[in-house]
Amino acid sequence: MIQEFLLPDLGEGLPEAELVQWTVAEGDEVALNQTIAEVETAKAVVELPSPFAGTVRTLHAQAGDVVQVGSPLITFDVAGAEASAPSPEAEAVVSTPAADKSDAAAASEEKAQPNLVGYGAAPRGSARPQRRARSVASHAPAGNGTDTAVLEAAPHDAIRVAEPERPVERPRSTPPVRRFAKDLGIDLALVEASGASGIITRADVEAYAARVGKLAGVEPMTPDAAPAPQPARSTDKRTTRTAIRGVRKHTAEAMVRSAFTAPHVTTFLTVDVTATTELIESFKADRSLQEHKIGVLAVAAKAVCLALRKHPELNSKWDEGAGEIVEHHYVNLGIAAATGRGLVVPNIKDAQDMTLVELADAIRDLAETARAGKTAPADMMGGTFSITNVGVFGVDAGTPILNPGEAGILAVGAVRRQPWEHRGEIALRDVMTLALSFDHRLVDGEQGSKFLVDVGDVLREPGRAMVLG
């Protein structure tokens, strides 16, 4: 039996991916879930597992090709009925929710633009809970047993084909949550409500989004396997042309969208951080803390989390579609990381609950993962506020552009040893400049300035964190 594997949506809602390399060749025997290729999206490099056990018949793309989601990637020869793959009877597609469309229109759109999140195979007999989902067009006859292995191999783990027909119930949620799910490419019909009310919340969607990354079978690359940058294409000796793709393309699109959507305002504050640098030096001398690599960025991250408690408008989102301001009661703290592939901004989930040591460890792990090209799609979603450390490049300040969907971003400048007024005298002190950009639709100048002063106060007197935290 011939089976085609289509390029899946890897849980990021992106329309395409670049094929980095094949790990199999035509004629090779492939086992179920064996890695067959490495692909690079605008956010991460991931490995694709095989949804079939069989022989590679055709490779439909070459390294360097950009493949559209839903396009054929590889064809297998699979042995008869034992193929753990979607059968015609179990064929179904799952797309973004069509909250304002009829079911017929939504079904037509789903067929035209399949979202193949979770397209992959699972070993026969693995148990998964059934979830609420749209029924496929034709149901199996009443009393007919349904092969669970076929269901497990369908393009999504939540498809039911053997249930009797019944009216489709629209998932219960609020407009902001529906919009949030749509932005993530998630069908709310596949998300279960955790509360007794049965209403799907943002937290339910985020939990499902994190789980989808695992269901999609995406495994991070090892550092040794990280692909080298694509070679530039030279046209002559005077110019060099390089294709705009991957992280660079995604970053450019996001920054243009942010710059021309949110009215940016940037305010600056220069702070004496001598007490912070002295505290950091004492940490380095403490054997129990040496392995945690606590630096100025970690202290700034802690200061931001504390200041956001007093100024929640900086931890909010302008939801244009719903006509609402969404205030977050948690902090998913984005840390801008420069990599060989471009700028990425993964975020630390629930940073508000972390100690200074935990934040330092999380920042270190986040940076190492980003540089190795192993950042998971779920780590790039759901950020609420970001920090960019321009000081590591020797820069004093800048005017950072907001991450789309966030109200604020803080640029942390370089620490300079310079003359400074201290206790009525001039002394050499460690001084640093902070730059805060914020969305003026959500944050007034007064609020932004007070937030920045509160961050600076913690860096000026880090002992305040013990009182405030």
C-alpha positions as CSV (number, residue, x, y, z in Angstrom):
1,M,0.0,0.0,0.0
2,I,1.3,3.4,-1.0
3,Q,1.1,6.1,1.7
4,E,2.0,9.8,1.5
5,F,3.1,11.8,4.5
6,L,2.2,15.5,4.2
7,L,4.2,18.2,5.9
8,P,2.4,18.8,9.2
9,D,1.8,22.0,11.0
10,L,4.2,21.6,13.9
11,G,1.9,23.4,16.3
12,E,3.1,26.9,15.4
13,G,0.5,27.9,12.8
14,L,3.2,28.6,10.2
15,P,2.5,28.0,6.5
16,E,5.8,26.5,5.5
17,A,9.1,24.9,6.6
18,E,12.5,24.5,5.0
19,L,13.9,21.0,4.6
20,V,17.3,21.0,6.3
21,Q,18.3,17.4,5.5
22,W,16.9,13.9,5.0
23,T,18.0,11.2,7.4
24,V,16.7,8.5,5.1
25,A,17.0,7.8,1.3
26,E,14.8,6.2,-1.3
27,G,14.7,2.5,-0.8
28,D,15.5,2.6,2.9
29,E,13.4,0.5,5.3
30,V,11.9,2.8,8.0
31,A,10.5,2.0,11.4
32,L,7.5,3.6,13.0
33,N,8.5,6.9,14.6
34,Q,12.0,6.8,13.2
35,T,13.4,10.3,12.4
36,I,13.1,10.8,8.6
37,A,14.0,14.5,8.2
38,E,15.0,17.8,9.9
39,V,13.0,20.8,9.0
40,E,13.4,24.5,10.0
41,T,10.4,26.7,10.6
42,A,10.5,30.4,11.4
43,K,10.8,29.5,15.1
44,A,12.8,26.3,15.5
45,V,14.6,23.3,13.9
46,V,12.8,20.1,14.6
47,E,13.0,16.4,13.7
48,L,10.1,14.7,11.9
49,P,9.2,11.1,12.9
50,S,7.9,8.6,10.4
51,P,4.1,7.9,10.8
52,F,4.6,4.6,8.9
53,A,6.7,1.5,9.0
54,G,7.7,0.5,5.5
55,T,10.0,1.4,2.6
56,V,10.8,4.9,1.4
57,R,9.4,5.2,-2.2
58,T,9.8,8.8,-3.1
59,L,11.3,11.9,-1.5
60,H,9.4,14.9,-2.8
61,A,11.8,17.7,-1.7
62,Q,15.5,18.3,-1.5
63,A,17.6,19.9,1.2
64,G,17.1,23.7,1.0
65,D,13.6,23.5,-0.5
66,V,10.7,25.4,1.2
67,V,7.7,23.1,1.6
68,Q,4.2,24.3,2.2
69,V,2.2,22.8,5.1
70,G,-0.1,20.1,3.8
71,S,2.1,19.3,0.7
72,P,3.5,15.8,0.1
73,L,6.9,15.3,1.8
74,I,7.6,11.6,1.4
75,T,5.9,8.5,0.0
76,F,6.1,5.1,1.6
77,D,5.4,1.5,0.5
78,V,3.6,0.1,3.5
79,A,2.7,-3.6,4.0
80,G,-1.1,-4.1,3.7
81,A,-3.6,-3.6,6.5
82,E,-0.9,-3.4,9.2
83,A,0.0,0.1,8.1
84,S,-0.5,2.4,11.1
85,A,-1.7,5.3,8.9
86,P,-4.8,7.2,8.3
87,S,-7.3,5.1,6.3
88,P,-9.9,6.5,3.9
89,E,-12.6,5.8,6.5
90,A,-10.8,7.6,9.2
91,E,-9.6,10.5,7.1
92,A,-10.3,13.9,8.7
93,V,-8.8,17.3,9.0
94,V,-8.6,19.8,11.9
95,S,-8.3,23.5,11.3
96,T,-8.6,26.7,13.2
97,P,-12.0,27.4,14.9
98,A,-14.6,29.0,12.7
99,A,-16.5,30.7,15.5
100,D,-18.4,33.0,13.2
101,K,-19.1,30.6,10.3
102,S,-21.6,27.9,9.6
103,D,-20.4,24.3,10.1
104,A,-20.6,23.7,6.3
105,A,-18.4,26.7,5.6
106,A,-16.0,25.6,8.3
107,A,-15.8,22.1,6.9
108,S,-15.1,23.5,3.4
109,E,-12.3,25.7,4.8
110,E,-10.9,22.8,6.7
111,K,-10.6,20.6,3.6
112,A,-9.0,23.5,1.7
113,Q,-6.5,24.3,4.3
114,P,-5.7,21.3,6.5
115,N,-4.0,21.8,9.8
116,L,-2.1,18.6,10.4
117,V,-1.1,19.1,14.0
118,G,-0.5,15.7,15.5
119,Y,-0.2,14.0,12.1
120,G,1.8,11.0,13.0
121,A,1.5,7.4,14.2
122,A,1.2,5.8,17.5
123,P,1.8,2.2,18.4
124,R,-1.2,-0.1,18.4
125,G,-2.9,-0.3,21.7
126,S,-1.8,3.0,23.2
127,A,-4.6,4.5,25.2
128,R,-5.7,8.1,24.8
129,P,-8.7,9.8,26.3
130,Q,-11.5,10.7,23.8
131,R,-12.3,14.3,23.3
132,R,-15.1,16.4,21.9
133,A,-14.7,16.9,18.1
134,R,-16.6,17.5,14.9
135,S,-17.9,14.3,13.4
136,V,-16.5,13.2,10.0
137,A,-18.9,13.3,7.0
138,S,-19.7,9.6,7.0
139,H,-20.0,7.5,10.2
140,A,-19.3,3.8,10.5
141,P,-22.5,1.8,10.6
142,A,-24.1,1.2,14.0
143,G,-22.6,-1.7,15.8
144,N,-19.5,-1.8,13.6
145,G,-16.3,-2.1,15.6
146,T,-13.8,0.7,15.0
147,D,-10.1,-0.2,14.8
148,T,-8.5,1.9,17.5
149,A,-5.1,1.7,15.8
150,V,-6.6,3.4,12.8
151,L,-8.0,6.1,15.0
152,E,-4.6,6.6,16.7
153,A,-3.0,7.1,13.3
154,A,-5.5,9.6,12.1
155,P,-4.3,13.2,11.5
156,H,-5.4,14.1,15.0
157,D,-5.8,12.2,18.2
158,A,-9.3,13.5,18.8
159,I,-11.2,12.2,15.8
160,R,-14.2,10.0,16.4
161,V,-15.8,8.0,13.5
162,A,-17.9,5.4,15.2
163,E,-20.3,7.5,17.2
164,P,-23.9,8.0,16.2
165,E,-24.6,11.3,14.6
166,R,-25.7,14.1,16.9
167,P,-25.9,17.9,16.7
168,V,-22.5,19.6,16.9
169,E,-22.1,21.6,20.1
170,R,-20.1,24.8,19.9
171,P,-17.4,24.8,22.5
172,R,-18.2,27.3,25.4
173,S,-15.6,30.0,25.8
174,T,-15.3,33.8,25.7
175,P,-14.4,35.9,22.6
176,P,-10.8,36.6,23.8
177,V,-10.2,32.9,24.3
178,R,-11.6,32.0,20.9
179,R,-9.4,34.6,19.4
180,F,-6.3,33.4,21.3
181,A,-7.0,29.8,20.1
182,K,-7.4,30.9,16.6
183,D,-4.1,32.8,16.7
184,L,-2.4,29.6,17.8
185,G,-4.2,27.5,15.2
186,I,-6.1,25.4,17.7
187,D,-9.6,24.0,17.3
188,L,-11.5,24.7,20.5
189,A,-13.5,21.6,19.9
190,L,-10.4,19.6,20.9
191,V,-9.8,21.4,24.2
192,E,-11.4,20.3,27.4
193,A,-12.5,22.8,30.1
194,S,-10.8,22.2,33.4
195,G,-13.3,24.0,35.5
196,A,-16.7,22.9,36.7
197,S,-18.5,25.5,34.6
198,G,-17.4,23.8,31.4
199,I,-16.2,27.1,29.9
200,I,-12.8,26.8,28.2
201,T,-10.3,29.3,29.5
202,R,-7.0,30.7,28.2
203,A,-5.2,28.4,30.6
204,D,-6.9,25.4,29.1
205,V,-5.9,26.5,25.6
206,E,-2.3,27.0,26.7
207,A,-2.1,23.6,28.4
208,Y,-3.5,22.0,25.2
209,A,-1.0,24.0,23.1
210,A,1.9,22.7,25.2
211,R,0.6,19.1,24.9
212,V,0.2,19.4,21.1
213,G,4.0,19.9,20.8
214,K,4.4,16.4,22.3
215,L,1.6,14.8,20.3
216,A,3.2,16.1,17.1
217,G,6.1,13.8,17.7
218,V,8.6,16.7,17.5
219,E,11.8,16.0,19.3
220,P,14.5,18.6,19.7
221,M,17.8,18.3,17.9
222,T,21.1,17.6,19.7
223,P,23.6,20.5,19.6
224,D,25.9,18.4,17.3
225,A,23.1,18.1,14.8
226,A,22.2,21.8,14.6
227,P,22.4,22.8,10.9
228,A,25.0,25.2,9.6
229,P,23.7,28.5,8.3
230,Q,22.5,28.2,4.7
231,P,25.2,29.5,2.3
232,A,24.6,32.8,0.6
233,R,24.0,33.0,-3.1
234,S,26.4,35.3,-4.8
235,T,25.3,37.0,-8.0
236,D,28.7,38.8,-8.7
237,K,31.8,40.0,-7.0
238,R,30.1,43.2,-5.8
239,T,26.9,41.9,-4.2
240,T,25.7,38.9,-2.3
241,R,22.1,37.8,-2.2
242,T,20.6,35.6,0.6
243,A,17.1,34.2,0.6
244,I,14.8,35.7,3.3
245,R,13.5,32.7,5.2
246,G,13.3,31.0,8.5
247,V,13.8,33.0,11.7
248,R,14.9,36.1,9.8
249,K,11.7,36.2,7.8
250,H,9.5,35.6,10.8
251,T,11.3,38.2,12.9
252,A,11.0,40.8,10.1
253,E,7.3,40.2,9.7
254,A,6.7,40.3,13.5
255,M,8.6,43.5,13.9
256,V,6.9,45.3,11.0
257,R,3.5,44.2,12.3
258,S,4.3,45.4,15.8
259,A,5.8,48.7,14.8
260,F,2.9,49.6,12.6
261,T,0.2,48.3,14.9
262,A,1.2,49.4,18.5
263,P,2.1,53.0,19.1
264,H,5.5,52.7,20.7
265,V,6.9,55.0,23.4
266,T,10.4,54.5,24.9
267,T,11.6,56.0,28.2
268,F,15.0,55.8,29.7
269,L,16.5,55.6,33.2
270,T,20.1,55.5,34.2
271,V,20.7,53.7,37.5
272,D,23.6,53.2,40.0
273,V,23.7,49.4,40.2
274,T,26.9,49.2,42.4
275,A,25.0,47.4,45.1
276,T,23.7,44.8,42.6
277,T,27.2,44.2,41.1
278,E,28.6,43.8,44.6
279,L,25.8,41.3,45.5
280,I,26.6,39.3,42.3
281,E,30.3,39.2,43.2
282,S,29.4,37.8,46.6
283,F,27.3,35.1,44.9
284,K,30.4,34.1,42.8
285,A,32.4,33.7,46.0
286,D,29.7,31.4,47.5
287,R,30.4,27.8,46.6
288,S,26.7,26.8,46.9
289,L,25.7,29.5,44.3
290,Q,28.6,29.4,41.9
291,E,27.0,26.9,39.5
292,H,23.9,29.0,39.1
293,K,25.6,31.9,37.2
294,I,23.6,34.7,38.7
295,G,24.1,37.9,36.7
296,V,22.7,41.3,36.2
297,L,20.1,40.0,33.8
298,A,18.7,37.6,36.4
299,V,18.4,40.5,38.9
300,A,16.7,42.6,36.2
301,A,14.3,39.8,35.5
302,K,13.4,39.5,39.2
303,A,12.9,43.3,39.3
304,V,10.6,43.2,36.4
305,C,8.4,40.4,37.9
306,L,8.1,42.4,41.1
307,A,7.3,45.7,39.3
308,L,4.6,44.0,37.2
309,R,2.7,43.2,40.4
310,K,2.2,46.9,40.9
311,H,1.8,47.8,37.3
312,P,-0.3,45.1,35.6
313,E,-1.0,47.3,32.6
314,L,2.5,46.5,31.5
315,N,1.6,42.8,31.6
316,S,-1.5,43.2,29.4
317,K,-2.6,42.7,25.8
318,W,-4.7,44.7,23.4
319,D,-7.2,42.4,21.8
320,E,-8.3,44.2,18.7
321,G,-10.7,41.5,17.5
322,A,-12.5,41.2,20.8
323,G,-12.4,44.9,21.6
324,E,-10.9,44.1,25.0
325,I,-7.9,44.6,27.1
326,V,-6.6,41.3,28.5
327,E,-4.7,41.6,31.8
328,H,-2.5,38.6,32.6
329,H,-2.2,37.4,36.2
330,Y,1.0,35.5,35.4
331,V,4.3,36.5,33.8
332,N,5.6,34.5,30.9
333,L,8.9,36.4,30.6
334,G,10.5,36.5,27.2
335,I,14.2,36.7,26.9
336,A,15.6,37.8,23.6
337,A,18.3,35.5,22.4
338,A,20.7,36.1,19.5
339,T,21.4,32.9,17.6
340,G,23.1,31.9,14.3
341,R,19.7,31.7,12.8
342,G,18.5,35.1,14.0
343,L,16.7,36.6,16.9
344,V,14.3,34.4,18.9
345,V,12.3,35.3,22.0
346,P,11.4,32.2,24.0
347,N,9.8,32.8,27.4
348,I,10.0,31.5,30.9
349,K,6.6,30.3,32.0
350,D,5.2,31.6,35.3
351,A,8.4,33.6,36.1
352,Q,6.5,35.5,38.8
353,D,6.8,32.4,41.0
354,M,10.5,31.9,40.6
355,T,13.3,32.8,43.0
356,L,16.4,34.7,41.8
357,V,18.3,31.4,41.6
358,E,15.5,29.7,39.6
359,L,15.4,32.7,37.2
360,A,19.1,32.6,36.6
361,D,19.0,28.9,35.9
362,A,16.0,29.3,33.6
363,I,17.7,32.1,31.6
364,R,20.8,30.0,31.2
365,D,18.9,27.0,30.0
366,L,16.8,29.1,27.7
367,A,19.8,30.7,26.1
368,E,21.7,27.4,25.6
369,T,18.6,25.8,24.1
370,A,18.1,28.7,21.7
371,R,21.7,28.8,20.5
372,A,21.6,25.0,19.9
373,G,18.5,25.4,17.8
374,K,16.4,23.3,20.1
375,T,13.8,25.8,21.3
376,A,10.4,24.0,21.3
377,P,7.4,25.8,19.6
378,A,5.5,25.9,22.9
379,D,8.3,27.9,24.5
380,M,7.8,30.6,21.8
381,M,4.1,31.1,22.5
382,G,2.2,33.0,25.2
383,G,4.8,35.6,26.2
384,T,3.5,38.5,28.3
385,F,6.6,40.8,28.7
386,S,10.1,40.7,27.4
387,I,13.7,41.6,28.2
388,T,16.5,42.2,25.8
389,N,20.1,42.4,27.0
390,V,21.9,44.9,24.7
391,G,24.6,45.4,27.4
392,V,26.2,42.1,26.5
393,F,27.2,43.7,23.2
394,G,28.7,46.7,24.9
395,V,25.7,48.9,24.1
396,D,24.3,51.4,26.6
397,A,20.7,51.7,25.5
398,G,18.3,51.3,22.6
399,T,14.7,51.6,21.6
400,P,13.5,48.0,21.4
401,I,10.4,47.0,19.4
402,L,7.6,45.2,21.2
403,N,7.1,41.5,20.8
404,P,3.6,41.3,19.0
405,G,0.9,40.9,21.6
406,E,2.9,42.3,24.5
407,A,2.6,45.7,26.2
408,G,6.2,46.2,27.2
409,I,9.9,45.3,26.6
410,L,12.9,46.3,28.7
411,A,16.3,46.8,27.2
412,V,19.1,46.3,29.8
413,G,22.3,48.2,28.9
414,A,26.0,47.7,29.7
415,V,27.3,48.3,33.2
416,R,29.9,51.1,33.1
417,R,32.3,52.2,35.8
418,Q,32.1,56.0,35.8
419,P,32.1,59.0,38.1
420,W,28.7,59.4,39.7
421,E,27.2,61.4,42.5
422,H,27.0,59.2,45.6
423,R,26.0,60.5,49.1
424,G,26.8,64.1,48.2
425,E,30.2,63.3,46.7
426,I,31.6,62.2,43.3
427,A,32.7,58.6,43.3
428,L,33.4,55.8,40.8
429,R,30.2,53.7,40.6
430,D,28.7,51.0,38.4
431,V,26.1,52.6,36.3
432,M,23.6,51.1,33.8
433,T,20.9,52.5,31.5
434,L,17.4,50.9,31.2
435,A,15.2,51.5,28.2
436,L,11.5,50.6,28.4
437,S,9.3,50.5,25.3
438,F,5.6,50.2,25.8
439,D,2.3,50.2,23.9
440,H,0.7,53.6,24.5
441,R,-2.7,52.2,23.9
442,L,-2.4,50.2,27.1
443,V,0.2,52.2,29.1
444,D,0.2,55.9,29.9
445,G,3.5,57.8,30.3
446,E,3.0,58.0,34.0
447,Q,2.5,54.3,34.4
448,G,5.4,53.4,32.2
449,S,7.7,55.8,34.1
450,K,6.7,54.5,37.5
451,F,7.2,50.9,36.3
452,L,10.7,51.8,35.1
453,V,11.6,53.6,38.4
454,D,10.4,50.5,40.4
455,V,12.7,48.2,38.3
456,G,15.5,50.7,38.8
457,D,15.0,50.8,42.5
458,V,15.5,47.1,42.9
459,L,18.7,47.2,40.8
460,R,19.9,50.2,42.9
461,E,19.0,48.4,46.2
462,P,18.6,44.7,45.5
463,G,17.7,44.2,49.2
464,R,14.3,45.6,48.2
465,A,13.6,42.3,46.5
466,M,13.6,40.5,49.8
467,V,11.0,42.9,51.1
468,L,8.8,43.1,48.0
469,G,9.2,39.4,47.0
